[in-house]
Amino acid sequence: MVKSRKFLSLVLFITLLLTAFVSLMITSGLWGGNAKLDMTDNRRYSLSSASEKILSELKSPILIRVYLSNALTKENALYAGYAPYVLRFLKKYQQAAAKDKIKIEIINPEPYSPQEEEAKTAGLKPLADSSGQTSLYFGAVFSGDGQQNYVIPNFIVARSGYLENDITRILAKLNTQERPTVGLISPMLPLINRQYGKAIPNWAIVAQLQNDYNIVEFSDKTVQIPAGVKVLIVVNPAELSPLLLYALDQYVLRGGKLLIISDVFSEKQAELYTAASAGSADLNKLFRNWGFEEDYQTVSGSNGQGELMLMDSPDGSRVKKFPFWMLLNKEQINQQHPLTAGLSRIRLKTPGKLSPLSPEGKVQITPLLTINTEAGSLPQQEFMLRNQTELANIFQPDSQTHILALLAEGSFDSLFTRNILANTQFEGQMYAYLPSSIAPAQIIAVADSDFLVAENWADTTETTGNPVYGLSPIFDNGSFILRAVDFLSGKTELLGLNNKENSNFQTVGQAVYNNVFNRHANEYNKLQQELNTRLSALQNQEKTINASPTALSTELAGKMEENKNRINELKKQLKQKEYLVKRENEQRLNNIVTLNTIVIPAVIIALLILTALWLRRRRFKQTKEMLNEASAD
């Protein structure tokens, strides 16, 4: 009877201990998940003051329906860590908002269920499961009192640094229900595609802007910008016709907000047309009236910010800095102005140079992007005649500061003495001619258009069916443009939203994957490096042929064929390495799950039982010794 009670006490002790352990884990998960001390340098786990301000001004309740397939976190190691992070972050919004202002529902859309139909109807993008079927979901629908809903089709891990930016912008739109109109004039670069009968998406930067603004396209022959256009974007006009000159002049005098991009040598235009068509029209007639000018004869560069590239040389290919492709960091980005504060990496290609002209006090000029470390320039004509290796070799720094983007604010006088269509039948349909400003204007000028091209600043592989939230920015080019439009349109409360990407952030799944990948990294990197070299060589060979079809010789054709065959073989080997890493990663994760759910609890229970038995035996031995001593007495 005594033994039975002791055994029952032991079982009860172990049960209570395990219950306490489980309760502690659950409590720490629930409490710690929302109340962690954020010691990251970019405040990754905290809401910014911009988000808190918008939350404090919410006018009506907002419902956030998160569609998260349970199977996704089980089958995908990255989402196993990222999904809880997103849910905790959404919870922070709910806690920071006034009571009952934000409600969160988490829905598991099982295949063929009504919830899956809801997800599809709302516009969520399905993900593939382990069998290759697209039946998994991880997205959200944001709803307010109005009819408009906003959808994040899929939370992708690669865009994790923009999670707060995406959520807060949606809340701001639901709160105001306002979509300002932004005008766009871009005759040379097809930012908005108009090829009928073909499913060609707009450029990524336009998709990002269309998420918050109504974009209206205008011709470069337009004579008047409508009053409802909050911000006007002008990109590389081919010519500055008198009509466009008058339209821009009068728009600015009415207190217009203008983002104007004027390139000396647009590599994208050279690719689309010819090198002779790579520049913008000379806009200095306008620029000088607004307090600055652009040097249309030279291209700016910097050895300090130059991008490392593989270049040909007499001794073979070698890595060298190309000064005209630049990676700007915080030192070259104005951190004192709210428009650019917090931006840390911008990529430019063959930009021009802007210079302030205005006397002190008439116009305020604020540099936004500058280079001065080993900065210099080359004549624009050199870029039509020389390759990258030659350009890098002849580049010489001039020890000057080059302004690549600036903000001009002030009031101006008109370039015209009367309405350009005065005494015609159209004069009565136009706004009254203004000889000078009736309201202060703001003009942001950028001397590079290649920084708009998505391939220069983002990964677009996930944008099919998800053009906004599937974009994975690598540089802050897109943020610069979006902030510029926010600033000019008066949405300054959004300027405090920065990219919170942290290269040190890793989920358990990512840490395991990186550990596995590192075992194969040397071989993988060698294959990737050879692939990049051969792709670059093939690209140069094709450029040579395009420039001069007669250059295609039997020897060159043979080299190209050899390159193509080797490229296909390298891609195949890389795929095999990726599959091997994936298989080892899954095995490691399965072992970790088994260890944590079976082995460790079993070992703990065994140790507790052995400890209890040892204590019991020890007490029995001590009792026996006491009885023996008593008998001896």
C-alpha positions as CSV (number, residue, x, y, z in Angstrom):
1,M,0.0,0.0,0.0
2,V,2.9,2.3,0.9
3,K,4.7,1.5,-2.4
4,S,1.5,2.1,-4.4
5,R,1.1,5.6,-2.8
6,K,4.8,6.4,-3.5
7,F,4.5,5.3,-7.1
8,L,1.3,7.4,-7.5
9,S,3.2,10.4,-6.0
10,L,6.0,9.9,-8.4
11,V,3.7,9.8,-11.4
12,L,1.8,12.9,-10.1
13,F,5.1,14.7,-9.6
14,I,6.2,14.0,-13.2
15,T,2.8,15.0,-14.6
16,L,2.8,18.3,-12.7
17,L,6.4,19.0,-13.8
18,L,5.6,18.4,-17.4
19,T,2.4,20.4,-17.2
20,A,4.3,23.3,-15.6
21,F,7.0,23.0,-18.4
22,V,4.4,23.1,-21.2
23,S,2.5,26.0,-19.5
24,L,5.7,27.9,-19.2
25,M,6.5,27.4,-22.9
26,I,3.0,28.4,-24.0
27,T,3.0,31.5,-21.7
28,S,6.5,32.6,-22.8
29,G,5.4,32.2,-26.4
30,L,2.3,34.2,-26.0
31,W,3.8,36.8,-23.8
32,G,7.3,37.0,-25.3
33,G,5.9,37.0,-28.9
34,N,4.4,40.4,-28.4
35,A,6.6,42.0,-25.8
36,K,10.1,41.3,-26.9
37,L,12.8,43.9,-26.2
38,D,13.7,45.2,-29.6
39,M,17.5,45.8,-29.6
40,T,17.9,45.7,-33.4
41,D,19.6,48.8,-35.0
42,N,16.7,49.2,-37.4
43,R,13.9,48.6,-34.9
44,R,12.8,45.6,-37.0
45,Y,10.3,44.3,-34.4
46,S,8.8,47.7,-33.5
47,L,6.3,50.0,-35.1
48,S,7.7,53.4,-36.4
49,S,6.3,56.7,-35.3
50,A,4.7,57.0,-38.8
51,S,2.7,53.9,-38.2
52,E,1.7,54.9,-34.7
53,K,0.5,58.3,-35.9
54,I,-1.7,56.7,-38.6
55,L,-3.1,54.2,-36.1
56,S,-3.9,57.1,-33.7
57,E,-6.0,58.7,-36.5
58,L,-8.0,55.7,-37.6
59,K,-11.6,56.9,-38.2
60,S,-13.3,53.5,-38.5
61,P,-12.7,49.9,-37.5
62,I,-10.5,47.8,-39.8
63,L,-10.8,44.0,-40.3
64,I,-7.7,42.1,-41.3
65,R,-8.4,38.6,-42.5
66,V,-5.2,36.5,-42.8
67,Y,-5.5,33.4,-44.9
68,L,-2.7,31.1,-43.7
69,S,-2.7,27.4,-44.7
70,N,-1.6,25.2,-41.8
71,A,0.3,23.0,-44.1
72,L,2.5,25.9,-45.4
73,T,4.4,26.2,-42.1
74,K,4.9,22.5,-42.0
75,E,6.1,22.0,-45.5
76,N,8.2,25.2,-46.0
77,A,11.0,25.9,-43.6
78,L,11.2,29.7,-44.4
79,Y,7.5,30.2,-43.8
80,A,7.7,28.2,-40.6
81,G,9.6,31.1,-39.1
82,Y,8.2,34.0,-41.2
83,A,4.5,33.3,-40.7
84,P,4.6,33.7,-36.9
85,Y,6.7,36.9,-37.4
86,V,4.0,38.4,-39.6
87,L,1.2,37.4,-37.2
88,R,3.1,38.9,-34.3
89,F,3.7,42.1,-36.3
90,L,0.0,42.4,-37.1
91,K,-0.8,41.9,-33.4
92,K,1.4,45.0,-32.7
93,Y,-0.9,47.1,-34.9
94,Q,-3.9,45.8,-33.0
95,Q,-2.3,46.6,-29.6
96,A,-1.2,50.1,-30.7
97,A,-4.5,51.1,-32.1
98,A,-7.5,52.3,-30.0
99,K,-9.7,49.5,-28.6
100,D,-11.7,47.6,-31.2
101,K,-10.2,49.6,-34.1
102,I,-8.4,46.6,-35.6
103,K,-9.7,43.1,-35.6
104,I,-7.6,40.2,-36.9
105,E,-9.1,36.9,-38.1
106,I,-6.8,34.0,-39.0
107,I,-8.4,31.6,-41.5
108,N,-7.0,28.2,-42.7
109,P,-8.2,27.8,-46.3
110,E,-8.4,24.0,-46.7
111,P,-8.4,22.8,-50.3
112,Y,-11.9,22.9,-51.9
113,S,-13.4,24.6,-48.8
114,P,-15.5,27.8,-48.8
115,Q,-12.5,29.6,-47.2
116,E,-10.3,28.7,-50.2
117,E,-13.0,30.1,-52.5
118,E,-13.0,33.3,-50.4
119,A,-9.2,33.5,-50.8
120,K,-9.4,33.1,-54.5
121,T,-12.2,35.6,-55.0
122,A,-10.3,38.2,-52.9
123,G,-7.3,37.8,-55.1
124,L,-4.8,35.9,-53.0
125,K,-2.1,34.1,-54.9
126,P,-1.8,30.4,-54.2
127,L,1.5,28.7,-53.4
128,A,2.6,25.2,-54.3
129,D,2.5,22.4,-51.8
130,S,5.0,19.5,-51.6
131,S,3.3,17.7,-54.4
132,G,3.4,20.8,-56.7
133,Q,-0.3,21.6,-56.4
134,T,-1.1,25.3,-55.9
135,S,-3.3,24.9,-52.8
136,L,-1.5,26.8,-50.0
137,Y,-2.1,30.4,-49.1
138,F,-0.5,33.2,-47.0
139,G,-1.9,36.6,-47.7
140,A,-4.4,39.1,-46.2
141,V,-7.4,41.1,-47.0
142,F,-7.8,44.5,-45.3
143,S,-11.4,45.9,-45.0
144,G,-12.8,49.2,-43.6
145,D,-16.2,50.7,-43.5
146,G,-16.1,51.7,-47.2
147,Q,-16.5,49.4,-50.2
148,Q,-12.8,49.3,-51.0
149,N,-10.7,46.3,-49.8
150,Y,-7.0,46.1,-50.1
151,V,-5.2,42.7,-50.6
152,I,-1.7,41.4,-50.1
153,P,-1.9,38.4,-52.3
154,N,1.1,36.7,-50.7
155,F,3.5,37.7,-47.9
156,I,6.9,36.7,-49.4
157,V,10.0,36.3,-47.1
158,A,12.2,38.3,-49.5
159,R,10.1,41.4,-48.9
160,S,10.1,41.1,-45.1
161,G,11.9,44.4,-44.7
162,Y,8.9,46.2,-46.3
163,L,6.3,44.5,-44.1
164,E,5.5,47.6,-42.0
165,N,5.6,49.8,-45.1
166,D,3.1,47.6,-46.9
167,I,0.7,47.3,-43.9
168,T,0.8,51.0,-42.9
169,R,0.2,52.3,-46.4
170,I,-2.9,50.1,-46.6
171,L,-4.2,51.4,-43.3
172,A,-3.6,55.0,-44.4
173,K,-5.6,54.4,-47.6
174,L,-8.5,52.8,-45.7
175,N,-8.4,55.8,-43.4
176,T,-8.6,58.5,-46.0
177,Q,-10.2,56.7,-49.0
178,E,-8.2,59.2,-51.1
179,R,-6.1,58.4,-54.2
180,P,-4.4,61.6,-55.5
181,T,-3.9,61.9,-59.3
182,V,-0.3,61.7,-60.6
183,G,0.4,62.7,-64.2
184,L,3.1,61.0,-66.2
185,I,4.9,62.1,-69.3
186,S,7.5,59.5,-70.6
187,P,7.7,59.5,-74.4
188,M,11.0,57.5,-74.6
189,L,10.7,55.0,-71.8
190,P,7.6,52.8,-72.0
191,L,6.7,53.0,-68.3
192,I,3.1,52.3,-69.2
193,N,2.8,49.7,-72.0
194,R,0.2,50.3,-74.7
195,Q,0.8,47.3,-77.0
196,Y,-2.7,46.2,-77.7
197,G,-3.3,42.4,-77.9
198,K,-0.3,41.7,-75.7
199,A,-0.3,41.0,-72.0
200,I,2.7,43.2,-71.2
201,P,2.7,44.6,-67.6
202,N,3.7,48.2,-66.7
203,W,7.1,48.8,-65.3
204,A,7.5,47.8,-61.7
205,I,7.9,51.4,-60.5
206,V,4.5,52.3,-62.1
207,A,2.9,49.3,-60.4
208,Q,4.2,50.5,-57.1
209,L,2.8,54.0,-57.7
210,Q,-0.5,52.8,-58.9
211,N,-1.0,51.0,-55.6
212,D,-1.4,54.4,-53.9
213,Y,-2.1,56.9,-56.7
214,N,-4.2,57.3,-59.9
215,I,-1.7,57.5,-62.7
216,V,-2.8,59.5,-65.8
217,E,-0.5,59.6,-68.8
218,F,0.0,62.7,-70.9
219,S,1.6,63.3,-74.3
220,D,4.8,65.3,-74.5
221,K,2.8,67.5,-76.9
222,T,0.3,68.5,-74.2
223,V,-0.2,72.2,-73.8
224,Q,-1.9,72.2,-70.3
225,I,-1.6,70.1,-67.2
226,P,-5.1,69.8,-65.5
227,A,-5.6,71.3,-62.1
228,G,-6.5,68.0,-60.6
229,V,-3.0,66.6,-61.1
230,K,-1.4,66.6,-57.7
231,V,2.1,65.6,-58.9
232,L,3.6,65.5,-62.4
233,I,6.3,63.1,-63.4
234,V,8.3,63.9,-66.5
235,V,10.9,61.3,-67.8
236,N,13.4,62.0,-70.6
237,P,11.3,64.0,-73.1
238,A,12.7,63.5,-76.6
239,E,12.3,67.2,-77.4
240,L,11.2,70.3,-75.5
241,S,8.5,71.6,-77.8
242,P,7.1,75.1,-77.2
243,L,3.8,73.5,-76.1
244,L,5.4,71.3,-73.4
245,L,7.6,74.1,-72.3
246,Y,4.6,76.3,-71.8
247,A,2.6,73.5,-70.0
248,L,5.5,72.9,-67.5
249,D,6.1,76.6,-67.0
250,Q,2.5,77.4,-66.1
251,Y,2.0,74.2,-64.0
252,V,4.9,75.2,-61.8
253,L,3.7,78.8,-61.5
254,R,0.3,77.5,-60.2
255,G,2.2,75.9,-57.3
256,G,2.8,72.6,-59.1
257,K,4.7,69.7,-57.7
258,L,7.1,68.3,-60.3
259,L,9.4,65.2,-60.4
260,I,11.5,65.5,-63.5
261,I,14.0,62.9,-64.6
262,S,16.5,64.0,-67.3
263,D,19.3,61.6,-68.3
264,V,22.5,62.4,-70.2
265,F,23.0,58.8,-71.2
266,S,20.1,56.4,-70.6
267,E,21.4,52.8,-71.0
268,K,17.8,51.6,-71.3
269,Q,17.0,54.0,-74.2
270,A,20.3,52.9,-75.9
271,E,19.1,49.3,-75.6
272,L,15.6,50.1,-76.9
273,Y,16.7,52.4,-79.7
274,T,20.3,53.5,-80.4
275,A,23.1,55.0,-78.5
276,A,22.4,58.3,-80.3
277,S,18.9,58.3,-78.8
278,A,20.2,57.7,-75.3
279,G,19.7,61.2,-73.9
280,S,17.0,63.5,-72.9
281,A,16.1,66.8,-74.5
282,D,18.0,69.8,-73.1
283,L,15.8,71.1,-70.3
284,N,18.1,73.9,-69.1
285,K,15.8,76.6,-70.4
286,L,13.4,75.5,-67.7
287,F,16.0,74.4,-65.1
288,R,17.9,77.7,-65.1
289,N,14.6,79.6,-64.5
290,W,14.1,77.3,-61.5
291,G,17.5,77.9,-60.0
292,F,19.8,75.1,-61.3
293,E,21.1,73.5,-64.5
294,E,22.2,70.1,-65.8
295,D,25.4,69.3,-67.7
296,Y,24.2,67.5,-70.8
297,Q,27.7,67.0,-72.1
298,T,29.2,64.7,-69.5
299,V,28.4,61.6,-67.5
300,S,29.3,61.5,-63.8
301,G,31.1,58.6,-62.0
302,S,33.0,57.8,-58.9
303,N,35.8,55.3,-58.2
304,G,34.7,55.4,-54.5
305,Q,31.1,54.3,-55.3
306,G,31.8,52.3,-58.5
307,E,30.3,48.9,-58.8
308,L,32.6,45.8,-59.1
309,M,32.4,44.2,-62.5
310,L,34.1,41.5,-64.5
311,M,35.9,43.2,-67.3
312,D,38.1,42.1,-70.2
313,S,41.8,42.9,-70.2
314,P,44.9,41.9,-72.1
315,D,45.6,39.5,-69.3
316,G,42.1,38.0,-69.3
317,S,39.0,38.8,-67.4
318,R,39.4,40.4,-64.0
319,V,37.2,42.1,-61.4
320,K,37.4,45.9,-61.5
321,K,35.4,48.9,-60.4
322,F,33.3,50.5,-63.1
323,P,32.9,54.1,-61.9
324,F,29.8,55.0,-63.9
325,W,27.6,52.3,-62.3
326,M,27.4,53.5,-58.7
327,L,26.1,52.1,-55.4
328,L,25.3,55.0,-53.1
329,N,25.2,54.6,-49.4
330,K,24.1,56.8,-46.5
331,E,27.1,59.1,-46.9
332,Q,25.9,60.0,-50.4
333,I,22.2,60.2,-49.5
334,N,20.9,63.3,-47.6
335,Q,20.0,62.0,-44.2
336,Q,18.9,65.4,-42.9
337,H,15.9,65.8,-45.2
338,P,12.7,63.8,-44.5
339,L,12.4,62.8,-48.1
340,T,15.6,60.8,-48.1
341,A,16.3,60.2,-44.4
342,G,16.6,56.5,-43.7
343,L,17.4,55.5,-47.3
344,S,20.7,53.7,-47.3
345,R,21.4,52.2,-50.8
346,I,20.6,53.5,-54.2
347,R,21.9,52.2,-57.5
348,L,22.6,54.6,-60.4
349,K,23.9,54.0,-64.0
350,T,25.7,56.7,-66.0
351,P,24.0,59.7,-64.4
352,G,24.4,63.4,-65.2
353,K,25.3,66.3,-63.0
354,L,23.1,69.0,-61.6
355,S,24.4,72.4,-60.3
356,P,22.6,75.1,-58.3
357,L,22.5,78.6,-59.8
358,S,20.0,80.5,-57.8
359,P,21.1,83.5,-55.7
360,E,20.7,83.0,-51.9
361,G,17.1,83.5,-50.7
362,K,15.3,83.4,-54.1
363,V,15.1,79.6,-54.4
364,Q,16.0,77.0,-51.9
365,I,18.1,74.2,-53.4
366,T,18.6,71.0,-51.3
367,P,21.0,68.3,-52.7
368,L,19.5,64.8,-52.2
369,L,22.1,62.5,-53.9
370,T,25.7,63.5,-54.2
371,I,29.1,62.0,-54.9
372,N,32.5,63.4,-53.9
373,T,34.7,60.5,-53.1
374,E,36.9,60.2,-56.2
375,A,34.2,61.7,-58.3
376,G,34.7,62.7,-61.9
377,S,33.1,62.7,-65.4
378,L,33.7,61.8,-69.0
379,P,32.2,63.3,-72.2
380,Q,28.9,61.7,-73.2
381,Q,30.2,60.9,-76.7
382,E,32.8,58.5,-75.2
383,F,29.9,56.2,-74.1
384,M,28.9,55.8,-77.8
385,L,32.3,54.8,-78.9
386,R,34.0,52.8,-76.1
387,N,33.3,49.7,-74.1
388,Q,33.2,49.5,-70.3
389,T,36.8,48.5,-69.9
390,E,38.0,51.4,-71.9
391,L,35.7,53.8,-70.1
392,A,37.0,52.6,-66.7
393,N,40.6,53.0,-67.9
394,I,40.4,56.6,-69.1
395,F,38.3,57.8,-66.1
396,Q,40.0,60.5,-64.0
397,P,38.5,62.0,-60.8
398,D,38.2,65.8,-60.7
399,S,37.9,66.2,-56.9
400,Q,34.5,68.0,-57.3
401,T,31.2,67.3,-55.7
402,H,28.6,66.1,-58.2
403,I,24.9,66.5,-57.4
404,L,22.8,63.7,-58.9
405,A,19.4,64.7,-57.5
406,L,18.1,67.8,-55.8
407,L,15.0,69.6,-54.5
408,A,14.2,73.1,-55.6
409,E,11.6,75.1,-53.7
410,G,10.4,78.7,-54.3
411,S,8.5,81.1,-56.6
412,F,9.4,81.9,-60.2
413,D,8.7,84.1,-63.2
414,S,7.3,82.8,-66.4
415,L,9.4,82.2,-69.5
416,F,6.5,83.6,-71.6
417,T,5.0,87.0,-72.0
418,R,1.5,85.7,-72.9
419,N,-0.5,82.5,-73.5
420,I,1.1,80.5,-76.2
421,L,-2.2,80.0,-77.9
422,A,-3.4,83.6,-77.5
423,N,-5.7,84.9,-80.2
424,T,-6.6,81.3,-81.3
425,Q,-9.8,79.4,-80.8
426,F,-8.2,77.4,-78.0
427,E,-7.3,80.3,-75.8
428,G,-10.7,80.3,-74.1
429,Q,-10.3,76.6,-73.1
430,M,-7.1,77.2,-71.2
431,Y,-6.3,78.5,-67.7
432,A,-5.4,82.2,-67.5
433,Y,-1.8,83.0,-68.3
434,L,0.4,83.5,-65.2
435,P,3.3,85.9,-65.4
436,S,4.7,84.7,-62.0
437,S,4.0,82.2,-59.3
438,I,0.7,82.4,-57.4
439,A,1.9,79.6,-55.0
440,P,5.3,78.2,-54.1
441,A,6.4,75.2,-56.2
442,Q,8.5,72.1,-55.4
443,I,10.6,70.5,-58.1
444,I,12.6,67.3,-57.6
445,A,15.2,66.8,-60.4
446,V,17.1,63.5,-60.9
447,A,19.9,63.2,-63.5
448,D,19.5,59.5,-64.1
449,S,16.6,57.4,-65.6
450,D,18.2,54.0,-65.5
451,F,17.5,53.9,-61.7
452,L,13.8,53.4,-62.7
453,V,14.5,50.1,-64.4
454,A,13.5,47.3,-62.0
455,E,16.3,45.0,-62.9
456,N,18.7,47.6,-61.6
457,W,17.2,47.6,-58.1
458,A,14.8,44.7,-57.4
459,D,14.1,41.0,-57.9
460,T,10.9,40.6,-59.9
461,T,10.7,36.8,-60.0
462,E,7.6,36.7,-57.7
463,T,5.7,39.6,-59.3
464,T,3.6,37.5,-61.7
465,G,0.1,37.9,-60.3
466,N,1.5,40.0,-57.4
467,P,3.2,43.0,-59.0
468,V,3.4,45.1,-55.9
469,Y,3.9,42.8,-52.9
470,G,5.8,40.2,-54.9
471,L,8.6,42.7,-55.7
472,S,11.7,42.2,-53.7
473,P,13.7,45.5,-53.5
474,I,17.5,45.1,-53.2
475,F,18.2,48.8,-53.4
476,D,16.1,51.8,-52.3
477,N,15.5,53.2,-55.8
478,G,11.8,52.4,-55.7
479,S,11.5,53.8,-52.2
480,F,13.1,57.1,-53.4
481,I,10.5,57.5,-56.2
482,L,7.6,56.6,-54.0
483,R,8.8,58.9,-51.2
484,A,9.3,61.7,-53.7
485,V,5.7,61.4,-54.8
486,D,4.5,61.2,-51.2
487,F,6.5,64.3,-50.3
488,L,5.2,66.3,-53.3
489,S,1.6,65.2,-52.8
490,G,1.7,66.2,-49.2
491,K,1.5,62.6,-47.7
492,T,4.5,63.4,-45.5
493,E,3.3,61.1,-42.7
494,L,4.5,58.2,-44.8
495,L,8.0,59.4,-45.1
496,G,9.1,57.7,-41.9
497,L,8.5,54.2,-43.3
498,N,11.9,52.7,-44.0
499,N,13.1,49.4,-45.2
500,K,13.8,47.3,-42.1
501,E,15.7,44.6,-43.9
502,N,18.3,43.0,-41.6
503,S,20.9,40.7,-43.1
504,N,21.4,39.2,-39.6
505,F,17.7,38.2,-39.2
506,Q,17.3,34.5,-39.4
507,T,14.5,32.1,-38.6
508,V,15.4,28.6,-37.3
509,G,14.6,27.3,-40.8
510,Q,16.8,29.8,-42.5
511,A,19.7,29.1,-40.1
512,V,19.4,25.4,-40.8
513,Y,19.3,26.0,-44.5
514,N,22.3,28.3,-44.4
515,N,24.2,25.7,-42.5
516,V,23.4,23.1,-45.0
517,F,24.2,25.4,-48.0
518,N,27.6,26.4,-46.5
519,R,28.7,22.8,-46.9
520,H,28.2,23.1,-50.7
521,A,28.9,26.8,-51.0
522,N,32.4,26.6,-52.6
523,E,31.3,24.3,-55.4
524,Y,28.0,26.2,-55.9
525,N,29.8,29.6,-56.0
526,K,32.4,28.3,-58.5
527,L,29.6,27.1,-60.8
528,Q,27.7,30.3,-60.4
529,Q,30.8,32.4,-61.0
530,E,31.6,30.5,-64.2
531,L,28.0,30.8,-65.3
532,N,28.0,34.6,-64.8
533,T,31.3,34.9,-66.7
534,R,30.0,32.9,-69.6
535,L,26.7,34.8,-69.7
536,S,28.6,38.1,-69.7
537,A,30.8,36.9,-72.5
538,L,27.8,35.7,-74.5
539,Q,26.1,39.0,-74.0
540,N,29.2,40.9,-75.3
541,Q,29.4,38.5,-78.3
542,E,25.7,39.2,-79.1
543,K,26.2,43.0,-78.8
544,T,29.2,42.7,-81.2
545,I,27.0,40.9,-83.8
546,N,24.1,43.4,-83.3
547,A,26.4,46.3,-83.8
548,S,28.0,44.8,-86.9
549,P,26.4,41.6,-88.4
550,T,29.5,41.1,-90.6
551,A,31.5,40.5,-87.4
552,L,30.0,37.0,-87.2
553,S,32.8,34.7,-88.2
554,T,33.0,30.9,-88.1
555,E,35.3,31.2,-85.1
556,L,32.9,33.6,-83.2
557,A,30.0,31.3,-84.0
558,G,31.8,28.4,-82.6
559,K,32.7,30.2,-79.4
560,M,29.1,31.3,-79.0
561,E,27.8,27.7,-79.5
562,E,30.4,26.4,-77.0
563,N,29.3,29.1,-74.5
564,K,25.6,28.2,-74.9
565,N,26.3,24.5,-74.4
566,R,28.4,25.1,-71.3
567,I,25.8,27.6,-69.9
568,N,23.1,24.9,-70.2
569,E,25.4,22.4,-68.5
570,L,26.2,24.8,-65.6
571,K,22.5,25.6,-65.1
572,K,21.8,21.9,-64.9
573,Q,24.6,21.4,-62.3
574,L,23.4,24.3,-60.2
575,K,19.8,22.8,-60.2
576,Q,21.3,19.5,-59.0
577,K,23.2,21.3,-56.2
578,E,20.0,23.2,-55.2
579,Y,18.0,19.9,-55.1
580,L,20.8,18.3,-53.0
581,V,20.7,21.2,-50.5
582,K,16.9,21.1,-50.4
583,R,16.9,17.3,-49.6
584,E,19.6,17.6,-46.9
585,N,17.7,20.6,-45.4
586,E,14.5,18.7,-45.2
587,Q,16.3,15.8,-43.5
588,R,17.9,18.2,-41.0
589,L,14.6,19.8,-40.2
590,N,12.9,16.4,-39.7
591,N,15.7,15.4,-37.3
592,I,15.3,18.6,-35.3
593,V,11.5,18.1,-35.1
594,T,12.0,14.5,-33.9
595,L,14.7,15.5,-31.5
596,N,12.5,18.2,-29.9
597,T,9.2,16.4,-29.9
598,I,10.3,12.8,-29.0
599,V,13.9,12.4,-27.9
600,I,14.4,15.4,-25.6
601,P,11.0,14.9,-23.7
602,A,11.8,11.1,-23.4
603,V,15.3,11.9,-22.0
604,I,13.8,14.4,-19.5
605,I,11.2,11.9,-18.3
606,A,13.8,9.2,-18.0
607,L,16.1,11.5,-16.0
608,L,13.2,12.4,-13.7
609,I,12.3,8.8,-13.1
610,L,15.9,7.8,-12.5
611,T,16.3,10.8,-10.1
612,A,13.2,9.9,-8.2
613,L,14.3,6.2,-8.0
614,W,17.7,7.3,-6.7
615,L,16.1,9.6,-4.1
616,R,13.8,6.8,-3.1
617,R,16.7,4.3,-2.8
618,R,18.7,6.9,-0.8
619,R,15.9,7.5,1.6
620,F,15.4,3.7,2.0
621,K,19.1,3.3,2.7
622,Q,19.1,6.1,5.3
623,T,16.0,4.7,7.0
624,K,17.6,1.2,7.1
625,E,20.8,2.6,8.6
626,M,18.8,4.4,11.3
627,L,16.9,1.2,12.1
628,N,20.2,-0.7,12.4
629,E,21.6,1.9,14.7
630,A,18.5,1.8,16.9
631,S,18.7,-2.0,17.1
632,A,22.3,-1.8,18.1
633,D,21.4,0.6,20.9
